[in-house]
Amino acid sequence: MRLAAQGKSSAEIGLVLRDQYAVPNVRLATGKSIVQVLRAQGVKMEVPEDLGDLMRRAVSLQSHLKLNPRDTSNRRGLQLLESRIRRLARYYQDRGVLPASWDYSVKIQELATK
């Protein structure tokens, strides 16, 4: 709970528990994953961690393409990455993790970088 309040992701919390507190696997110790434990404590994540990581990668690629507009390989990589983001968002919307009105767009990414 304290680590989540500091803004750490569930993966970072797992690393801290493993390295500093000698808890090799939270699921074996508690019977729940770190995300389930955080939800039970009332900590709510705005966007699922994997989706947020993909969105951060997209922002990085977009800023790279602004500096290097002829980099066609990374332009195609950005298209594939954005497609993956949309598929994952649809999955989370179907399961009720994200609201049905949530939508990925480039404008959201430009605002996130500022």
N, C-alpha and C positions, 0 to 999 in steps of 0.2 A: 504494500500500500504506500509506504514511504517512497519507494523507488518510482512508482507510477506517478506520484505527486511531483517528483522531480522532472517528469517528462520523459522518462525512459520507456522504450518499447518493450514488448514482452520478450523479445529475443535478448535485449540488453539485460533485462531483469534475470533471465535464465543464466546468462553469463556471470552476473554478479553472484547469484546464489551458488553457482558451481565453483567459482574461483575463490570467493571470500568466505562462504558459509559451508562449503563442502556438501552441498546438496546436489548429487549428480543428476537426479531426474525428479522434477516436481511432481509429475504424474504418479511415480511410484510412491512418493512420500505422502501425497494428499489424495490420490485417486482422481484428481482433476488437473486440467492443463492450467497454465499460468493465466490465460485469457479467461477461463471459467472462474478461477479464483478472484480475479479482478472484477468480473461482472458481479459475483456474489457480494463483493465488498462495496458495490455501487459505483465503481469506476467505469465510465462509459467512454469508449473511443469514438471519435467523430467519424473516421474512415478506417476500415480494417487495415491492418499493418501491411499486408501484401499489396493491397491496392495503393496505399500511400507510397510504398517503395517504388512501384511502377510509375506513379505520377511524378515522383522526384526524378527518376531517370528520364522521363519525357521532358521535363523542364530543362535538364542538363543538355539533352540532345537539341532542344529548340534553341537554346542559347549558343550552342556550337554551330548550328546551321545559320544563325544570324551572322556569325563571323565568317563562315565558310559556306556560302550559298551554292557552290558547285559540287559539294560533297554528296554525290548521288547515292553512294553506298549507305551513308548514315541517314539520308532522307528516306530511303526504303526501310531502314531499321526503325525509324520513327513511325512510319506508317504501320508497320507490324506491331510495334509497341502500343500504339494507340488503339489498334484493333483488339489487342489482348486486354487493355484496360476496359474497353467497352464490353467485352465478353464477361470479364470478371465482375464488372458493375452489374450487368444483367443477372448474373448468378446471385449476387448479394441482394438485389432487389427482389428476386423471386423468393428468397428465404427470409425477407423482412429485415435484414441487417441494415440496408440502406433504404431511404424512403423512395417510393415509386417515382417521385418527381426529380430525383437526383439525376444529373446528366453531366457527362464529361464533355468539356469543350476547351479549345485552345485559350479562350478568354480567361477561364478559371486559372489556367497555368500561368498566364502572363501576370495575373493579379497575385498569384502565390509567390512569384519571384521578386516582387517589389516590396 
